[in-house]
Amino acid sequence: MREFRALAEKHALPASHVASQLSAYTGARVLVEGLKRAGHDLSREKLITALEGSAVPEPLHRTL
């Protein structure tokens, strides 16, 4: 949550849409983690496997 708050402050995000912003931020973090776990030779199958085979990434889990 600290990372999201810092991002929101840095970019002066409006406080009226926090739920939507946090949802989008969390989804982006999960996608980035899936891409990292899928590796450099990315394919749709590898991305799906990486996303399905992993729990919420630990750093992300700590921020929520």
N, C-alpha and C positions, 0 to 999 in steps of 0.2 A: 504494500500500500504506500510505503514511503516513496518508492520509485515513481509510482503513478502521480502522487501529489507533487513531487519535484517536477515531473514532466508538465503537469497541468499549470503549475506556477510559472515555469520557464516560458511556456507558450501562451500564457494568459487565457487558458480555456475557460469558457463561461461556467459558472457553478450551477446553472439551471439544468444541465444535461449530464450530471455526474454518473448516473447509472448507465447510460448509454456509452459514455466515454470509457468507463471502467470495463464494461463488457467488451468493447472493441479492443482495448489495451490487453486484456487477458487473452482474448482470442489470438491476437497478434503474437503474444509471447509464446503461446502453445504452438502456433504454426512455426515460429522461428526455431523452437526447440526440436520440433519434428524434422525440420529441414536439416538441422545440425546432426541429428541422430541418423538420418537417412544417408548421409555421406556425400562425397563430391560427385559420385556417379549417380546422380539423382534420376529416379524414375517414379512414375505414379505408384507402382507397387511398393517400392521401397519407402516412399513417404507414408502410404497407408499403413504399412507394417510398423513403421516407427511410431506413428501416432496411436495406433491401436495397442501396441505392445508396451506403452509406457504410461505410468501414472502421471499425475501432475508433477512437473519438474520441481525438484526440491527448492531451488531459489524462488520460484514463483509461488510455491506453497507457503513459504515463509512470509511473502509480502502480502498475502491476502488475509 
